[in-house]
Amino acid sequence: MTIFSPRYDFLNHFLSLGIDIWWRQQAIRQLRNSTPRRILDVATGTADFAIASLRLRPEK
């Protein structure tokens, strides 16, 4: 994580009015039903989705 990550996260949450948090939670809920073995987060930003997807326990 760089020194800019907290600023990026704050601005992302603030400017999207929290919608970024909501869509991430929805995506994880939908993926939970399919029990994915591999997950790739393209253009990960500060890796919020990649970190959240670890709860699904993918192989990779």
mmCIF file as Biopython writes it, N, C-alpha, C and O atoms, coordinates in Angstrom:
data_model
#
loop_
_atom_site.group_PDB
_atom_site.id
_atom_site.type_symbol
_atom_site.label_atom_id
_atom_site.label_alt_id
_atom_site.label_comp_id
_atom_site.label_asym_id
_atom_site.label_entity_id
_atom_site.label_seq_id
_atom_site.pdbx_PDB_ins_code
_atom_site.Cartn_x
_atom_site.Cartn_y
_atom_site.Cartn_z
_atom_site.occupancy
_atom_site.B_iso_or_equiv
_atom_site.auth_seq_id
_atom_site.auth_asym_id
_atom_site.pdbx_PDB_model_num
ATOM 1   N N  . MET A ? 1  ? 0.847   -1.175  0.000   1.0 0.0 1  A 1 
ATOM 2   C CA . MET A ? 1  ? 0.000   0.000   0.000   1.0 0.0 1  A 1 
ATOM 3   C C  . MET A ? 1  ? 0.890   1.235   0.000   1.0 0.0 1  A 1 
ATOM 4   O O  . MET A ? 1  ? 1.872   1.314   0.739   1.0 0.0 1  A 1 
ATOM 5   N N  . THR A ? 2  ? 0.540   2.168   -0.817  1.0 0.0 2  A 1 
ATOM 6   C CA . THR A ? 2  ? 1.308   3.413   -0.876  1.0 0.0 2  A 1 
ATOM 7   C C  . THR A ? 2  ? 0.684   4.441   0.060   1.0 0.0 2  A 1 
ATOM 8   O O  . THR A ? 2  ? -0.348  4.181   0.677   1.0 0.0 2  A 1 
ATOM 9   N N  . ILE A ? 3  ? 1.300   5.581   0.160   1.0 0.0 3  A 1 
ATOM 10  C CA . ILE A ? 3  ? 0.744   6.640   1.004   1.0 0.0 3  A 1 
ATOM 11  C C  . ILE A ? 3  ? -0.533  7.214   0.407   1.0 0.0 3  A 1 
ATOM 12  O O  . ILE A ? 3  ? -1.289  7.895   1.099   1.0 0.0 3  A 1 
ATOM 13  N N  . PHE A ? 4  ? -0.780  6.942   -0.879  1.0 0.0 4  A 1 
ATOM 14  C CA . PHE A ? 4  ? -1.966  7.474   -1.539  1.0 0.0 4  A 1 
ATOM 15  C C  . PHE A ? 4  ? -3.188  6.581   -1.366  1.0 0.0 4  A 1 
ATOM 16  O O  . PHE A ? 4  ? -4.309  7.022   -1.621  1.0 0.0 4  A 1 
ATOM 17  N N  . SER A ? 5  ? -2.997  5.346   -0.943  1.0 0.0 5  A 1 
ATOM 18  C CA . SER A ? 5  ? -4.111  4.411   -0.823  1.0 0.0 5  A 1 
ATOM 19  C C  . SER A ? 5  ? -5.230  4.906   0.089   1.0 0.0 5  A 1 
ATOM 20  O O  . SER A ? 5  ? -6.394  4.844   -0.305  1.0 0.0 5  A 1 
ATOM 21  N N  . PRO A ? 6  ? -4.926  5.391   1.287   1.0 0.0 6  A 1 
ATOM 22  C CA . PRO A ? 6  ? -6.018  5.879   2.137   1.0 0.0 6  A 1 
ATOM 23  C C  . PRO A ? 6  ? -6.795  7.031   1.493   1.0 0.0 6  A 1 
ATOM 24  O O  . PRO A ? 6  ? -8.015  7.116   1.637   1.0 0.0 6  A 1 
ATOM 25  N N  . ARG A ? 7  ? -6.104  7.896   0.798   1.0 0.0 7  A 1 
ATOM 26  C CA . ARG A ? 7  ? -6.783  9.010   0.113   1.0 0.0 7  A 1 
ATOM 27  C C  . ARG A ? 7  ? -7.669  8.491   -1.015  1.0 0.0 7  A 1 
ATOM 28  O O  . ARG A ? 7  ? -8.801  8.942   -1.189  1.0 0.0 7  A 1 
ATOM 29  N N  . TYR A ? 8  ? -7.137  7.535   -1.778  1.0 0.0 8  A 1 
ATOM 30  C CA . TYR A ? 8  ? -7.903  6.945   -2.877  1.0 0.0 8  A 1 
ATOM 31  C C  . TYR A ? 8  ? -9.162  6.279   -2.340  1.0 0.0 8  A 1 
ATOM 32  O O  . TYR A ? 8  ? -10.255 6.489   -2.866  1.0 0.0 8  A 1 
ATOM 33  N N  . ASP A ? 9  ? -9.005  5.474   -1.293  1.0 0.0 9  A 1 
ATOM 34  C CA . ASP A ? 9  ? -10.166 4.798   -0.698  1.0 0.0 9  A 1 
ATOM 35  C C  . ASP A ? 9  ? -11.189 5.808   -0.200  1.0 0.0 9  A 1 
ATOM 36  O O  . ASP A ? 9  ? -12.384 5.658   -0.455  1.0 0.0 9  A 1 
ATOM 37  N N  . PHE A ? 10 ? -10.734 6.828   0.504   1.0 0.0 10 A 1 
ATOM 38  C CA . PHE A ? 10 ? -11.655 7.842   1.025   1.0 0.0 10 A 1 
ATOM 39  C C  . PHE A ? 10 ? -12.413 8.511   -0.110  1.0 0.0 10 A 1 
ATOM 40  O O  . PHE A ? 10 ? -13.638 8.620   -0.063  1.0 0.0 10 A 1 
ATOM 41  N N  . LEU A ? 11 ? -11.691 8.957   -1.128  1.0 0.0 11 A 1 
ATOM 42  C CA . LEU A ? 11 ? -12.345 9.635   -2.250  1.0 0.0 11 A 1 
ATOM 43  C C  . LEU A ? 11 ? -13.293 8.700   -2.995  1.0 0.0 11 A 1 
ATOM 44  O O  . LEU A ? 11 ? -14.378 9.115   -3.403  1.0 0.0 11 A 1 
ATOM 45  N N  . ASN A ? 12 ? -12.899 7.462   -3.172  1.0 0.0 12 A 1 
ATOM 46  C CA . ASN A ? 12 ? -13.756 6.488   -3.836  1.0 0.0 12 A 1 
ATOM 47  C C  . ASN A ? 12 ? -15.066 6.307   -3.072  1.0 0.0 12 A 1 
ATOM 48  O O  . ASN A ? 12 ? -16.142 6.328   -3.670  1.0 0.0 12 A 1 
ATOM 49  N N  . HIS A ? 13 ? -14.978 6.131   -1.761  1.0 0.0 13 A 1 
ATOM 50  C CA . HIS A ? 13 ? -16.182 5.969   -0.934  1.0 0.0 13 A 1 
ATOM 51  C C  . HIS A ? 13 ? -17.019 7.244   -0.923  1.0 0.0 13 A 1 
ATOM 52  O O  . HIS A ? 13 ? -18.244 7.196   -1.031  1.0 0.0 13 A 1 
ATOM 53  N N  . PHE A ? 14 ? -16.350 8.368   -0.792  1.0 0.0 14 A 1 
ATOM 54  C CA . PHE A ? 14 ? -17.042 9.655   -0.698  1.0 0.0 14 A 1 
ATOM 55  C C  . PHE A ? 14 ? -17.732 10.031  -2.009  1.0 0.0 14 A 1 
ATOM 56  O O  . PHE A ? 14 ? -18.917 10.365  -2.025  1.0 0.0 14 A 1 
ATOM 57  N N  . LEU A ? 15 ? -16.978 9.973   -3.105  1.0 0.0 15 A 1 
ATOM 58  C CA . LEU A ? 15 ? -17.527 10.411  -4.392  1.0 0.0 15 A 1 
ATOM 59  C C  . LEU A ? 15 ? -18.593 9.464   -4.946  1.0 0.0 15 A 1 
ATOM 60  O O  . LEU A ? 15 ? -19.474 9.882   -5.698  1.0 0.0 15 A 1 
ATOM 61  N N  . SER A ? 16 ? -18.508 8.201   -4.575  1.0 0.0 16 A 1 
ATOM 62  C CA . SER A ? 16 ? -19.517 7.243   -5.058  1.0 0.0 16 A 1 
ATOM 63  C C  . SER A ? 16 ? -20.700 7.145   -4.086  1.0 0.0 16 A 1 
ATOM 64  O O  . SER A ? 16 ? -21.635 6.377   -4.314  1.0 0.0 16 A 1 
ATOM 65  N N  . LEU A ? 17 ? -20.651 7.920   -3.014  1.0 0.0 17 A 1 
ATOM 66  C CA . LEU A ? 17 ? -21.693 7.892   -1.980  1.0 0.0 17 A 1 
ATOM 67  C C  . LEU A ? 17 ? -21.858 6.495   -1.390  1.0 0.0 17 A 1 
ATOM 68  O O  . LEU A ? 17 ? -22.958 6.102   -1.002  1.0 0.0 17 A 1 
ATOM 69  N N  . GLY A ? 18 ? -20.762 5.752   -1.328  1.0 0.0 18 A 1 
ATOM 70  C CA . GLY A ? 18 ? -20.775 4.418   -0.734  1.0 0.0 18 A 1 
ATOM 71  C C  . GLY A ? 18 ? -21.218 3.314   -1.672  1.0 0.0 18 A 1 
ATOM 72  O O  . GLY A ? 18 ? -21.257 2.148   -1.280  1.0 0.0 18 A 1 
ATOM 73  N N  . ILE A ? 19 ? -21.553 3.662   -2.908  1.0 0.0 19 A 1 
ATOM 74  C CA . ILE A ? 19 ? -22.008 2.648   -3.856  1.0 0.0 19 A 1 
ATOM 75  C C  . ILE A ? 19 ? -20.900 1.640   -4.143  1.0 0.0 19 A 1 
ATOM 76  O O  . ILE A ? 19 ? -21.191 0.471   -4.400  1.0 0.0 19 A 1 
ATOM 77  N N  . ASP A ? 20 ? -19.643 2.061   -4.106  1.0 0.0 20 A 1 
ATOM 78  C CA . ASP A ? 20 ? -18.536 1.128   -4.340  1.0 0.0 20 A 1 
ATOM 79  C C  . ASP A ? 20 ? -18.509 0.019   -3.299  1.0 0.0 20 A 1 
ATOM 80  O O  . ASP A ? 20 ? -18.178 -1.122  -3.621  1.0 0.0 20 A 1 
ATOM 81  N N  . ILE A ? 21 ? -18.849 0.334   -2.076  1.0 0.0 21 A 1 
ATOM 82  C CA . ILE A ? 21 ? -18.914 -0.678  -1.013  1.0 0.0 21 A 1 
ATOM 83  C C  . ILE A ? 21 ? -20.076 -1.625  -1.286  1.0 0.0 21 A 1 
ATOM 84  O O  . ILE A ? 21 ? -19.937 -2.840  -1.145  1.0 0.0 21 A 1 
ATOM 85  N N  . TRP A ? 22 ? -21.210 -1.078  -1.671  1.0 0.0 22 A 1 
ATOM 86  C CA . TRP A ? 22 ? -22.412 -1.878  -1.931  1.0 0.0 22 A 1 
ATOM 87  C C  . TRP A ? 22 ? -22.186 -2.853  -3.078  1.0 0.0 22 A 1 
ATOM 88  O O  . TRP A ? 22 ? -22.490 -4.038  -2.941  1.0 0.0 22 A 1 
ATOM 89  N N  . TRP A ? 23 ? -21.650 -2.375  -4.228  1.0 0.0 23 A 1 
ATOM 90  C CA . TRP A ? 23 ? -21.497 -3.289  -5.366  1.0 0.0 23 A 1 
ATOM 91  C C  . TRP A ? 23 ? -20.481 -4.378  -5.061  1.0 0.0 23 A 1 
ATOM 92  O O  . TRP A ? 23 ? -20.613 -5.502  -5.545  1.0 0.0 23 A 1 
ATOM 93  N N  . ARG A ? 24 ? -19.471 -4.057  -4.265  1.0 0.0 24 A 1 
ATOM 94  C CA . ARG A ? 24 ? -18.477 -5.065  -3.890  1.0 0.0 24 A 1 
ATOM 95  C C  . ARG A ? 24 ? -19.124 -6.163  -3.048  1.0 0.0 24 A 1 
ATOM 96  O O  . ARG A ? 24 ? -18.865 -7.347  -3.261  1.0 0.0 24 A 1 
ATOM 97  N N  . GLN A ? 25 ? -19.956 -5.773  -2.103  1.0 0.0 25 A 1 
ATOM 98  C CA . GLN A ? 25 ? -20.671 -6.754  -1.270  1.0 0.0 25 A 1 
ATOM 99  C C  . GLN A ? 25 ? -21.609 -7.611  -2.116  1.0 0.0 25 A 1 
ATOM 100 O O  . GLN A ? 25 ? -21.704 -8.821  -1.911  1.0 0.0 25 A 1 
ATOM 101 N N  . GLN A ? 26 ? -22.300 -6.985  -3.062  1.0 0.0 26 A 1 
ATOM 102 C CA . GLN A ? 26 ? -23.204 -7.725  -3.944  1.0 0.0 26 A 1 
ATOM 103 C C  . GLN A ? 26 ? -22.439 -8.724  -4.808  1.0 0.0 26 A 1 
ATOM 104 O O  . GLN A ? 26 ? -22.885 -9.856  -4.993  1.0 0.0 26 A 1 
ATOM 105 N N  . ALA A ? 27 ? -21.308 -8.315  -5.326  1.0 0.0 27 A 1 
ATOM 106 C CA . ALA A ? 27 ? -20.504 -9.205  -6.169  1.0 0.0 27 A 1 
ATOM 107 C C  . ALA A ? 27 ? -20.023 -10.416 -5.368  1.0 0.0 27 A 1 
ATOM 108 O O  . ALA A ? 27 ? -20.055 -11.539 -5.871  1.0 0.0 27 A 1 
ATOM 109 N N  . ILE A ? 28 ? -19.583 -10.201 -4.143  1.0 0.0 28 A 1 
ATOM 110 C CA . ILE A ? 28 ? -19.126 -11.310 -3.296  1.0 0.0 28 A 1 
ATOM 111 C C  . ILE A ? 28 ? -20.289 -12.245 -2.985  1.0 0.0 28 A 1 
ATOM 112 O O  . ILE A ? 28 ? -20.115 -13.464 -2.993  1.0 0.0 28 A 1 
ATOM 113 N N  . ARG A ? 29 ? -21.458 -11.702 -2.714  1.0 0.0 29 A 1 
ATOM 114 C CA . ARG A ? 29 ? -22.639 -12.553 -2.452  1.0 0.0 29 A 1 
ATOM 115 C C  . ARG A ? 29 ? -22.969 -13.424 -3.661  1.0 0.0 29 A 1 
ATOM 116 O O  . ARG A ? 29 ? -23.278 -14.606 -3.509  1.0 0.0 29 A 1 
ATOM 117 N N  . GLN A ? 30 ? -22.906 -12.850 -4.848  1.0 0.0 30 A 1 
ATOM 118 C CA . GLN A ? 30 ? -23.211 -13.619 -6.056  1.0 0.0 30 A 1 
ATOM 119 C C  . GLN A ? 30 ? -22.142 -14.677 -6.318  1.0 0.0 30 A 1 
ATOM 120 O O  . GLN A ? 30 ? -22.462 -15.788 -6.740  1.0 0.0 30 A 1 
ATOM 121 N N  . LEU A ? 31 ? -20.911 -14.350 -6.078  1.0 0.0 31 A 1 
ATOM 122 C CA . LEU A ? 31 ? -19.835 -15.318 -6.278  1.0 0.0 31 A 1 
ATOM 123 C C  . LEU A ? 31 ? -19.895 -16.456 -5.263  1.0 0.0 31 A 1 
ATOM 124 O O  . LEU A ? 31 ? -19.488 -17.577 -5.566  1.0 0.0 31 A 1 
ATOM 125 N N  . ARG A ? 32 ? -20.395 -16.181 -4.074  1.0 0.0 32 A 1 
ATOM 126 C CA . ARG A ? 32 ? -20.481 -17.195 -3.025  1.0 0.0 32 A 1 
ATOM 127 C C  . ARG A ? 32 ? -21.286 -18.405 -3.502  1.0 0.0 32 A 1 
ATOM 128 O O  . ARG A ? 32 ? -20.961 -19.538 -3.149  1.0 0.0 32 A 1 
ATOM 129 N N  . ASN A ? 33 ? -22.328 -18.177 -4.294  1.0 0.0 33 A 1 
ATOM 130 C CA . ASN A ? 33 ? -23.174 -19.269 -4.771  1.0 0.0 33 A 1 
ATOM 131 C C  . ASN A ? 33 ? -22.453 -20.189 -5.748  1.0 0.0 33 A 1 
ATOM 132 O O  . ASN A ? 33 ? -22.810 -21.361 -5.868  1.0 0.0 33 A 1 
ATOM 133 N N  . SER A ? 34 ? -21.454 -19.681 -6.440  1.0 0.0 34 A 1 
ATOM 134 C CA . SER A ? 34 ? -20.762 -20.492 -7.434  1.0 0.0 34 A 1 
ATOM 135 C C  . SER A ? 34 ? -19.457 -21.094 -6.920  1.0 0.0 34 A 1 
ATOM 136 O O  . SER A ? 34 ? -18.802 -21.843 -7.646  1.0 0.0 34 A 1 
ATOM 137 N N  . THR A ? 35 ? -19.071 -20.787 -5.699  1.0 0.0 35 A 1 
ATOM 138 C CA . THR A ? 35 ? -17.810 -21.243 -5.084  1.0 0.0 35 A 1 
ATOM 139 C C  . THR A ? 35 ? -16.649 -21.256 -6.081  1.0 0.0 35 A 1 
ATOM 140 O O  . THR A ? 35 ? -16.176 -22.324 -6.470  1.0 0.0 35 A 1 
ATOM 141 N N  . PRO A ? 36 ? -16.198 -20.087 -6.489  1.0 0.0 36 A 1 
ATOM 142 C CA . PRO A ? 36 ? -15.127 -20.005 -7.489  1.0 0.0 36 A 1 
ATOM 143 C C  . PRO A ? 36 ? -13.805 -20.549 -6.958  1.0 0.0 36 A 1 
ATOM 144 O O  . PRO A ? 36 ? -13.478 -20.377 -5.783  1.0 0.0 36 A 1 
ATOM 145 N N  . ARG A ? 37 ? -13.054 -21.202 -7.830  1.0 0.0 37 A 1 
ATOM 146 C CA . ARG A ? 37 ? -11.730 -21.715 -7.460  1.0 0.0 37 A 1 
ATOM 147 C C  . ARG A ? 37 ? -10.656 -20.668 -7.687  1.0 0.0 37 A 1 
ATOM 148 O O  . ARG A ? 37 ? -9.643  -20.643 -6.988  1.0 0.0 37 A 1 
ATOM 149 N N  . ARG A ? 38 ? -10.880 -19.799 -8.671  1.0 0.0 38 A 1 
ATOM 150 C CA . ARG A ? 38 ? -9.913  -18.736 -8.982  1.0 0.0 38 A 1 
ATOM 151 C C  . ARG A ? 38 ? -10.643 -17.418 -9.141  1.0 0.0 38 A 1 
ATOM 152 O O  . ARG A ? 38 ? -11.738 -17.358 -9.701  1.0 0.0 38 A 1 
ATOM 153 N N  . ILE A ? 39 ? -10.025 -16.370 -8.642  1.0 0.0 39 A 1 
ATOM 154 C CA . ILE A ? 39 ? -10.602 -15.030 -8.759  1.0 0.0 39 A 1 
ATOM 155 C C  . ILE A ? 39 ? -9.489  -14.089 -9.213  1.0 0.0 39 A 1 
ATOM 156 O O  . ILE A ? 39 ? -8.399  -14.079 -8.641  1.0 0.0 39 A 1 
ATOM 157 N N  . LEU A ? 40 ? -9.774  -13.306 -10.236 1.0 0.0 40 A 1 
ATOM 158 C CA . LEU A ? 40 ? -8.825  -12.321 -10.748 1.0 0.0 40 A 1 
ATOM 159 C C  . LEU A ? 40 ? -9.460  -10.943 -10.651 1.0 0.0 40 A 1 
ATOM 160 O O  . LEU A ? 40 ? -10.531 -10.706 -11.209 1.0 0.0 40 A 1 
ATOM 161 N N  . ASP A ? 41 ? -8.813  -10.052 -9.957  1.0 0.0 41 A 1 
ATOM 162 C CA . ASP A ? 41 ? -9.276  -8.677  -9.816  1.0 0.0 41 A 1 
ATOM 163 C C  . ASP A ? 41 ? -8.420  -7.806  -10.738 1.0 0.0 41 A 1 
ATOM 164 O O  . ASP A ? 41 ? -7.293  -7.452  -10.392 1.0 0.0 41 A 1 
ATOM 165 N N  . VAL A ? 42 ? -8.949  -7.469  -11.889 1.0 0.0 42 A 1 
ATOM 166 C CA . VAL A ? 42 ? -8.230  -6.660  -12.874 1.0 0.0 42 A 1 
ATOM 167 C C  . VAL A ? 42 ? -8.379  -5.186  -12.496 1.0 0.0 42 A 1 
ATOM 168 O O  . VAL A ? 42 ? -9.462  -4.749  -12.106 1.0 0.0 42 A 1 
ATOM 169 N N  . ALA A ? 43 ? -7.308  -4.436  -12.609 1.0 0.0 43 A 1 
ATOM 170 C CA . ALA A ? 43 ? -7.301  -3.015  -12.223 1.0 0.0 43 A 1 
ATOM 171 C C  . ALA A ? 43 ? -7.727  -2.874  -10.769 1.0 0.0 43 A 1 
ATOM 172 O O  . ALA A ? 43 ? -8.678  -2.160  -10.455 1.0 0.0 43 A 1 
ATOM 173 N N  . THR A ? 44 ? -7.029  -3.547  -9.910  1.0 0.0 44 A 1 
ATOM 174 C CA . THR A ? 44 ? -7.422  -3.737  -8.519  1.0 0.0 44 A 1 
ATOM 175 C C  . THR A ? 44 ? -7.475  -2.470  -7.666  1.0 0.0 44 A 1 
ATOM 176 O O  . THR A ? 44 ? -8.118  -2.476  -6.616  1.0 0.0 44 A 1 
ATOM 177 N N  . GLY A ? 45 ? -6.829  -1.400  -8.077  1.0 0.0 45 A 1 
ATOM 178 C CA . GLY A ? 45 ? -6.852  -0.192  -7.241  1.0 0.0 45 A 1 
ATOM 179 C C  . GLY A ? 45 ? -6.137  -0.474  -5.933  1.0 0.0 45 A 1 
ATOM 180 O O  . GLY A ? 45 ? -4.941  -0.767  -5.939  1.0 0.0 45 A 1 
ATOM 181 N N  . THR A ? 46 ? -6.830  -0.394  -4.826  1.0 0.0 46 A 1 
ATOM 182 C CA . THR A ? 46 ? -6.225  -0.707  -3.527  1.0 0.0 46 A 1 
ATOM 183 C C  . THR A ? 46 ? -6.619  -2.093  -3.047  1.0 0.0 46 A 1 
ATOM 184 O O  . THR A ? 46 ? -6.500  -2.395  -1.859  1.0 0.0 46 A 1 
ATOM 185 N N  . ALA A ? 47 ? -7.081  -2.931  -3.948  1.0 0.0 47 A 1 
ATOM 186 C CA . ALA A ? 47 ? -7.344  -4.354  -3.705  1.0 0.0 47 A 1 
ATOM 187 C C  . ALA A ? 47 ? -8.525  -4.627  -2.775  1.0 0.0 47 A 1 
ATOM 188 O O  . ALA A ? 47 ? -8.580  -5.700  -2.173  1.0 0.0 47 A 1 
ATOM 189 N N  . ASP A ? 48 ? -9.461  -3.708  -2.636  1.0 0.0 48 A 1 
ATOM 190 C CA . ASP A ? 48 ? -10.620 -3.940  -1.769  1.0 0.0 48 A 1 
ATOM 191 C C  . ASP A ? 48 ? -11.392 -5.190  -2.186  1.0 0.0 48 A 1 
ATOM 192 O O  . ASP A ? 48 ? -11.765 -6.004  -1.342  1.0 0.0 48 A 1 
ATOM 193 N N  . PHE A ? 49 ? -11.629 -5.340  -3.489  1.0 0.0 49 A 1 
ATOM 194 C CA . PHE A ? 49 ? -12.381 -6.502  -3.959  1.0 0.0 49 A 1 
ATOM 195 C C  . PHE A ? 49 ? -11.562 -7.780  -3.791  1.0 0.0 49 A 1 
ATOM 196 O O  . PHE A ? 49 ? -12.097 -8.804  -3.365  1.0 0.0 49 A 1 
ATOM 197 N N  . ALA A ? 50 ? -10.280 -7.732  -4.117  1.0 0.0 50 A 1 
ATOM 198 C CA . ALA A ? 50 ? -9.418  -8.907  -3.977  1.0 0.0 50 A 1 
ATOM 199 C C  . ALA A ? 50 ? -9.374  -9.373  -2.524  1.0 0.0 50 A 1 
ATOM 200 O O  . ALA A ? 50 ? -9.440  -10.572 -2.253  1.0 0.0 50 A 1 
ATOM 201 N N  . ILE A ? 51 ? -9.264  -8.445  -1.608  1.0 0.0 51 A 1 
ATOM 202 C CA . ILE A ? 51 ? -9.231  -8.783  -0.182  1.0 0.0 51 A 1 
ATOM 203 C C  . ILE A ? 51 ? -10.572 -9.350  0.257   1.0 0.0 51 A 1 
ATOM 204 O O  . ILE A ? 51 ? -10.612 -10.348 0.977   1.0 0.0 51 A 1 
ATOM 205 N N  . ALA A ? 52 ? -11.659 -8.737  -0.160  1.0 0.0 52 A 1 
ATOM 206 C CA . ALA A ? 52 ? -12.997 -9.229  0.207   1.0 0.0 52 A 1 
ATOM 207 C C  . ALA A ? 52 ? -13.246 -10.617 -0.371  1.0 0.0 52 A 1 
ATOM 208 O O  . ALA A ? 52 ? -13.915 -11.438 0.256   1.0 0.0 52 A 1 
ATOM 209 N N  . SER A ? 53 ? -12.712 -10.887 -1.562  1.0 0.0 53 A 1 
ATOM 210 C CA . SER A ? 53 ? -12.948 -12.184 -2.189  1.0 0.0 53 A 1 
ATOM 211 C C  . SER A ? 53 ? -12.219 -13.322 -1.479  1.0 0.0 53 A 1 
ATOM 212 O O  . SER A ? 53 ? -12.549 -14.487 -1.701  1.0 0.0 53 A 1 
ATOM 213 N N  . LEU A ? 54 ? -11.259 -13.022 -0.650  1.0 0.0 54 A 1 
ATOM 214 C CA . LEU A ? 54 ? -10.562 -14.067 0.100   1.0 0.0 54 A 1 
ATOM 215 C C  . LEU A ? 54 ? -11.501 -14.796 1.057   1.0 0.0 54 A 1 
ATOM 216 O O  . LEU A ? 54 ? -11.229 -15.934 1.440   1.0 0.0 54 A 1 
ATOM 217 N N  . ARG A ? 55 ? -12.598 -14.160 1.444   1.0 0.0 55 A 1 
ATOM 218 C CA . ARG A ? 55 ? -13.587 -14.826 2.297   1.0 0.0 55 A 1 
ATOM 219 C C  . ARG A ? 55 ? -14.204 -16.039 1.609   1.0 0.0 55 A 1 
ATOM 220 O O  . ARG A ? 55 ? -14.737 -16.929 2.272   1.0 0.0 55 A 1 
ATOM 221 N N  . LEU A ? 56 ? -14.130 -16.074 0.270   1.0 0.0 56 A 1 
ATOM 222 C CA . LEU A ? 56 ? -14.692 -17.181 -0.492  1.0 0.0 56 A 1 
ATOM 223 C C  . LEU A ? 56 ? -13.725 -18.374 -0.553  1.0 0.0 56 A 1 
ATOM 224 O O  . LEU A ? 56 ? -14.087 -19.442 -1.046  1.0 0.0 56 A 1 
ATOM 225 N N  . ARG A ? 57 ? -12.528 -18.193 -0.062  1.0 0.0 57 A 1 
ATOM 226 C CA . ARG A ? 57 ? -11.491 -19.218 -0.016  1.0 0.0 57 A 1 
ATOM 227 C C  . ARG A ? 57 ? -11.181 -19.837 -1.382  1.0 0.0 57 A 1 
ATOM 228 O O  . ARG A ? 57 ? -11.245 -21.056 -1.544  1.0 0.0 57 A 1 
ATOM 229 N N  . PRO A ? 58 ? -10.846 -18.997 -2.358  1.0 0.0 58 A 1 
ATOM 230 C CA . PRO A ? 58 ? -10.460 -19.556 -3.667  1.0 0.0 58 A 1 
ATOM 231 C C  . PRO A ? 58 ? -9.080  -20.199 -3.578  1.0 0.0 58 A 1 
ATOM 232 O O  . PRO A ? 58 ? -8.292  -19.891 -2.684  1.0 0.0 58 A 1 
ATOM 233 N N  . GLU A ? 59 ? -8.801  -21.098 -4.520  1.0 0.0 59 A 1 
ATOM 234 C CA . GLU A ? 59 ? -7.461  -21.701 -4.572  1.0 0.0 59 A 1 
ATOM 235 C C  . GLU A ? 59 ? -6.413  -20.660 -4.951  1.0 0.0 59 A 1 
ATOM 236 O O  . GLU A ? 59 ? -5.309  -20.637 -4.406  1.0 0.0 59 A 1 
ATOM 237 N N  . LYS A ? 60 ? -6.788  -19.792 -5.906  1.0 0.0 60 A 1 
ATOM 238 C CA . LYS A ? 60 ? -5.881  -18.732 -6.352  1.0 0.0 60 A 1 
ATOM 239 C C  . LYS A ? 60 ? -6.644  -17.442 -6.489  1.0 0.0 60 A 1 
ATOM 240 O O  . LYS A ? 60 ? -6.066  -16.419 -6.855  1.0 0.0 60 A 1 
#
